[in-house]
């Protein structure tokens, strides 16, 4: 699906995915490309899961503020995800213990907080938020949801929409996770 050899280095996998998803995103290629975009995202998700190394847990003192930082390590994915959890899986993925429809609603609300929602398709489900952070160019944050056996995963793609590079995806996802945790009722955060 991604057009790469099985022995391709991970950087080539990511590069191929990003090029394909940019070209087939419904905002660029039209509504008829939604199915192709979903297949590309699923193929990348399978490869990413197989590639993900085990990570050490993040300490409480390593919490990120709601503004972007240059670089910090991603948080681990606990297995299984508790029914009320919202946790980081890796640099570009958030896991929800909630069903996909509930996770989608939480992401819509957080999307309003982080920027301007410009595309929403509940049937896929996918949403795009245009946002800007101090010192960075405006960017497109595309979030797609994938149902798993024990959780719902939200895969985030960050692309600068200006002529200069945008912030690291991990930093944008940190801001999004912070906003999601702020929206959780007291006693439901994990």
C-alpha positions in Angstrom: 0.0 0.0 0.0 2.8 2.4 0.8 5.0 1.3 -2.1 8.1 0.5 -0.1 10.2 -2.7 0.2 9.7 -4.9 3.3 13.3 -4.1 4.4 13.0 -0.4 4.0 14.3 1.7 6.9 11.7 3.3 9.2 12.5 6.8 7.8 11.5 5.7 4.3 8.3 4.2 5.7 7.4 7.5 7.4 8.4 9.5 4.3 6.3 7.4 2.0 3.3 7.5 4.3 3.4 11.3 4.7 3.7 11.8 0.9 0.8 9.5 0.2 -1.5 10.9 2.8 -0.8 14.4 1.7 -1.7 13.5 -1.9 -4.8 11.5 -1.0 -6.2 13.6 1.8 -9.9 14.5 0.9 -9.1 18.2 1.3 -6.6 17.9 -1.6 -7.8 15.0 -3.7 -11.6 15.3 -3.1 -14.1 13.3 -1.2 -13.7 10.3 -3.5 -10.2 9.8 -2.0 -11.4 9.2 1.6 -11.3 5.4 1.2 -7.7 5.5 -0.2 -6.7 7.8 2.7 -8.1 5.4 5.2 -6.2 2.4 3.7 -3.0 4.4 3.7 -3.5 5.3 7.4 -4.3 1.7 8.3 -1.2 0.4 6.5 1.0 2.8 8.2 -0.6 2.1 11.6 0.1 -1.6 11.2 3.7 -1.0 10.3 4.1 1.6 13.1 2.7 -0.9 15.7 5.2 -3.5 14.5 8.0 -1.0 14.6 7.3 0.6 18.0 10.0 -0.1 20.5 9.2 -0.7 24.2 9.5 2.6 26.1 10.1 3.4 29.8 7.2 5.1 31.6 7.3 8.9 31.8 7.7 10.5 35.2 5.3 13.1 36.7 8.0 15.7 36.6 8.3 15.3 32.8 4.8 16.8 32.2 4.7 19.2 29.3 3.1 22.7 29.4 0.3 23.6 27.1 2.7 25.4 24.8 5.2 23.7 22.5 8.7 22.6 23.5 11.5 21.6 21.2 11.8 17.9 22.0 11.0 15.4 24.8 10.5 11.7 24.7 7.1 10.3 24.0 5.0 8.5 26.7 4.5 4.7 26.7 1.2 2.9 25.9 -0.1 1.0 28.8 -1.7 -2.3 27.9 -4.6 -2.7 28.1 -6.0 0.9 28.1 -8.5 1.4 31.0 -12.0 2.3 30.0 -11.6 6.0 31.1 -8.0 6.5 30.0 -6.5 8.9 27.5 -2.9 8.0 27.0 0.0 8.7 24.6 1.0 5.6 22.6 3.9 7.2 20.7 4.9 10.5 19.1 1.8 10.7 16.9 -0.9 8.5 18.5 -3.3 8.8 21.4 -5.2 5.9 22.8 -8.7 6.2 24.3 -10.4 3.6 26.6 -13.7 5.0 25.2 -15.5 3.9 22.1 -14.7 5.7 18.8 -17.8 7.9 18.9 -17.0 9.2 22.4 -13.3 9.7 21.5 -14.3 11.6 18.3 -16.5 14.0 20.3 -13.6 14.6 22.8 -11.3 15.3 19.9 -13.8 17.7 18.3 -14.0 19.7 21.5 -10.2 19.7 22.0 -9.9 20.7 18.3 -12.0 23.8 19.0 -9.6 24.7 21.8 -6.4 24.2 19.8 -7.4 25.9 16.6 -10.1 26.0 13.9 -11.9 22.9 12.7 -11.8 22.9 8.9 -12.8 19.4 8.0 -14.9 16.8 9.8 -16.0 13.4 8.4 -17.7 11.2 11.1 -18.0 8.3 8.7 -14.2 7.7 8.4 -13.7 9.3 11.1 -11.2 12.0 10.4 -10.9 15.7 11.3 -8.6 18.5 10.5 -7.7 21.5 12.7 -5.8 24.5 11.4 -3.7 25.9 14.3 -0.8 28.1 15.1 1.6 28.2 18.1 3.8 31.1 19.1 7.0 31.0 17.1 5.8 28.4 14.6 4.0 28.6 11.2 0.4 27.7 10.8 -0.2 24.0 10.5 -2.7 21.4 9.6 -3.4 18.8 12.3 -5.2 15.8 10.8 -6.6 13.3 13.2 -7.9 9.9 12.2 -9.5 7.4 14.5 -9.0 3.6 14.4 -11.0 1.2 16.5 -8.9 -1.5 18.2 -10.1 -4.5 20.3 -9.6 -2.8 23.6 -9.3 0.9 22.7 -9.7 3.6 20.1 -6.5 5.1 18.7 -6.2 8.6 17.3 -3.4 9.0 14.8 -2.2 12.6 14.3 -0.4 14.1 11.3 1.1 17.6 11.5 2.0 19.5 8.3 3.1 23.1 8.0 0.9 25.1 5.7 3.5 27.8 5.3 6.9 27.8 3.6 8.8 26.9 6.7 8.9 23.7 8.8 6.3 23.2 11.5 6.8 21.9 15.1 7.5 18.3 15.9 4.4 16.2 15.8 5.1 14.9 19.4 4.9 18.5 20.7 1.5 19.2 19.0 0.2 15.9 20.3 1.3 16.8 23.8 -0.8 20.0 23.7 -3.7 18.0 22.4 -3.4 15.4 25.2 -3.2 18.1 27.8 -6.4 19.6 26.4 -8.1 16.2 26.4 -7.1 15.6 30.0 -8.5 19.1 31.0 -11.9 18.1 29.4 -12.1 14.8 31.3 -14.3 14.9 34.4 -12.5 14.9 37.7 -11.8 11.3 38.9 -11.7 10.0 35.3 -8.1 11.0 34.5 -5.5 8.3 34.4 
